[in-house]
Amino acid sequence: MLTPQALRAHLLAARLAGTVATPREESLRSYRLFAAGDPRVRIGIDPERSWGQRELIELMADRCGVSADPGRTSGQDVIDPGRTLTALDTFAERLAEAAERRASILLGTGHPHRLLGFYVALADALSAAGCTVLTPAQGRCVDITTRFGLRTYNLAYVRGVALVRAPGTERPGCEPGAHSHSPLPVRLALAAAADAGGPLPELVIGDHGWVCGAGQLGFEAIGLADTDDPAPFVGEAEGSVSLVVPLDDGVRPAYYRPLTRYVLNRACLSQ
């Protein structure tokens, strides 16, 4: 069994925490855009109050461990591994609670190139524990505004984990899915589940728009976020998002496997 000490060492070695690859400039830019109300950065969160850039820096320092000094404008961001470990322990507790009540679960990611394996392992373990892993709106189209303009994607599921794909990329050997921060896919999935009269998710697990979009609609939502994604942490601070684990969301997929083992073992779930 992976101990907290061993996982802490892995977090630092893989740069999931400690000094991470996310540039300070990129994080500060996201904080400025969030404060200005940019929907590309708010990704589904409608804040209850106004958040200025300085307040966001203070929030991210508290939740992630980044520098609280607004005068620090360059270099790499830092995530406190202790905060990551504490959040992962709580994440495991939420999984155990969901498994105990055999809850209905919706999982989705906007980072399929990096995080798909992490969520697939959770979906498999929760399904084996008796949970219902939902797949509403499979194959439905969703229009998402990107930096290249409005693009149409298809909502797809890979072993119970939702993602979006560009049309024509469903063939074997194509990319696992598209990178997206949009809350529109989860809104589509939740609306389809409601229209079908079937079960609605009692827990949503994911990142970016999946967590923010679901949490804003009143669903319990937990997930992962990097230092340049203030929206999930604002949602957590205001109570719309239940839990956010601070870590780098762009490292090699294999580096997340120890996290998977750790949370599943802590939740007493088999892989």
Secondary structure, 3 states (H helix, E strand, C coil): CCCHHHHHHHHHHCCCCEEEEEEHHHHHHHHHHHHCCCHHHHCCCCCCCCCCHHHHHHHHHHHCCCCCCCCCCCCEEEECHHHHHHHHHHHHHHHHHHHHCCCEEEEECCCHHHHHHHHHHHHHHHHHCCCEECCCCCCCEEEEEECCEEEEEEEEEECCEEEEECCCCCCCCCCCCCCCCCCHHHHHHHHHHHHHCCCCCCEEEEEHHHHHHHHHCCCCEEEEECCCCHHHHHHHHHCCCCEEEECCCCCCHHHHHHHHHHHHHHCCCCC
